[in-house]
Amino acid sequence: MSADRRPFVPVDFDRPSIARVFDALMGGQDNYEADRVVLRQILELAPESQVMAKEVRHWLVRTVRYLTDREGIDQFLDLGSGFPTVDNTHQVAQRYNPEAQVVYVDNDPVVQAHGRAILAANDFAHMLGTDLAQPAEVIEELTHTHRLDFDRPAALILCAIVHHIQDLDEARKVVRAYVDALAPGSFVVLLHQHNPADGSEAADVATSLEKRFNGTGLDTLYRTREEIESLFEGLELMEPGLTYPHLWWPDGPRFTPLSPVNFTSLGGVARKP
């Protein structure tokens, strides 16, 4: 793995981090009190959120498995990846293709340090400490280091990250910049927080969580289905389309009951023609 030459960014232990809050939701140890404060606030509103975090991870596992095993994709760009821990992109992809190239991008300095340590012995997985909201910079570095070959199909992963971009037009521009750089036959894997806005309990939970996140530095927009669909413009959604994570190619019958939180995320996999 090449060294990242960017200047050191000190960790602010008093501010929560997206990656570390998700780590706390997953029951991990790579988080601090500021992150756990947010976790407790989330669980107060939606006690099932820890179960939902695992649902999101299971969804990611299924999508990466599908792309590697069924579509033959052997290079992945995972943006806003968080900690590359158990059953993350590189482990799933390399289970089916040991030489699958995986690049994680995350600007959290704690994630970068842990990621580089975890991936140090893996010649085909890398951690890039760039801001995903600067696609030109990310793409330039990947091209310069030859980590990914943009002349061949690749998979772009945006798992639970685009909803942190507050302006929808800006979110579309960021996604489009990456899609434009991909070769035909590439795929986009995207999961986004969703507000059904239908008066349901799920809509109430989504509205409450969005308000609770506001001003924490982890502001999260729970967008409508139409807004989320617009992020896939020009792409061909694969079956079963944009849907709830638990409905996207489940591995078998469901043994745990669904809760309103299960209906506050939408995910899809789309192909670039």
Secondary structure by P-SEA (a helix, b strand, c coil): cccccccbbbbccccccaaaaaaaaaccccccaaaaaaaaaaaaaccaaaaaaaaaaaaaaaaaaaaaacccccbbbbccccccccccaaaaaaaccccbbbbbbbccaaaaaaaaaaaccccccccccccccaaaaaaaaaaaacccccccbbbbbbcccccccccaaaaaaaaaaaaaaccccbbbbbbbbbbcccccaaaaaaaaaaaaacccccccccccaaaaaaaaccccccccccccccccccccccccccccccccccccccccc
